[in-house]
Amino acid sequence: MSDTDLLGTWKRVGVAGNGDAYPEFLKILPNGLYSGWNSEPGHFTVWDAGTFEASDGTVKISTADDSVRSYRVTVSADRMTFCDTGGVTISYQRDVP
């Protein structure tokens, strides 16, 4: 898996565990930057805007509290799934305009 596998705009389609803090939408850009947001204004998201780096099935993402956290990630066609260290799983579907 490389950074290019993650590029694009994604819509959250599933959460297992307490994943309400993860964004409904995620846009990953080729310059190592990302932004996350929800359709409901003012809803906190741990992935608001920042940097990311992918390698060997892991993505390091800078978070809303300015820390950098590692997540296991799998990408298959138009589906991307993250798993945090607490076991929360967040799935996204590539959002085709």
C-alpha positions in Angstrom: 0.0 0.0 0.0 1.2 3.5 -0.8 0.0 7.0 -0.3 -1.6 6.9 -3.8 -4.0 4.1 -2.8 -5.5 6.5 -0.3 -6.0 9.5 -2.5 -9.4 10.9 -3.1 -12.6 11.8 -1.3 -14.1 9.1 1.0 -17.5 8.8 2.8 -17.8 6.9 6.1 -20.0 3.8 5.6 -19.4 2.0 8.9 -18.0 2.2 12.4 -17.5 -0.7 14.9 -16.9 0.6 18.4 -17.0 4.2 19.6 -16.1 6.0 16.4 -18.3 9.1 16.5 -15.2 11.3 16.7 -14.0 10.2 13.2 -15.2 12.3 10.2 -18.1 11.5 8.0 -16.0 12.6 5.0 -12.3 12.4 4.4 -10.3 14.0 1.6 -6.8 12.8 1.0 -4.5 14.8 -1.2 -1.4 13.9 -3.1 0.8 16.4 -1.2 0.5 14.4 2.1 -2.3 16.5 3.4 -5.9 15.6 4.4 -9.1 17.1 5.6 -12.0 15.6 7.4 -15.5 17.0 8.1 -19.0 16.1 9.0 -22.3 17.1 7.3 -23.4 18.5 10.7 -21.5 21.8 11.3 -19.7 22.1 14.6 -19.4 18.3 15.2 -15.9 17.5 16.5 -13.8 15.2 14.4 -10.4 13.9 15.5 -9.2 14.0 11.9 -9.9 17.7 11.1 -7.0 18.7 8.9 -3.3 17.8 8.8 -0.8 15.4 7.4 -0.6 11.7 6.7 2.0 9.2 5.8 1.3 5.6 4.7 3.6 2.6 4.7 3.4 -1.2 5.3 -0.3 -1.3 6.1 -0.1 1.6 8.6 -1.1 5.3 8.3 0.3 8.0 10.5 -2.2 10.9 10.8 -1.8 14.2 12.6 -4.9 14.7 14.7 -7.0 17.6 16.0 -4.9 17.7 19.2 -1.7 18.0 17.2 -0.6 14.5 18.1 0.4 11.9 15.4 -1.4 8.6 15.7 -0.9 5.3 13.9 -3.7 3.3 12.4 -3.8 0.0 10.7 -5.4 0.4 7.3 -6.6 -1.8 4.4 -7.6 -0.6 1.0 -9.5 -2.8 -1.4 -10.9 -1.2 -4.6 -13.2 1.5 -3.4 -13.2 0.6 0.3 -10.8 1.8 3.0 -10.8 0.6 6.6 -8.9 2.0 9.5 -8.4 0.3 12.9 -7.2 2.4 15.9 -5.3 1.1 18.9 -8.5 0.8 20.9 -10.0 -1.6 18.4 -12.4 0.9 16.8 -12.8 0.2 13.1 -13.9 2.9 10.6 -14.8 2.1 7.0 -15.0 4.5 4.1 -16.3 4.1 0.6 -14.6 6.1 -2.2 -17.0 9.0 -3.0 -17.5 9.3 -6.7 -18.7 12.7 -7.7 
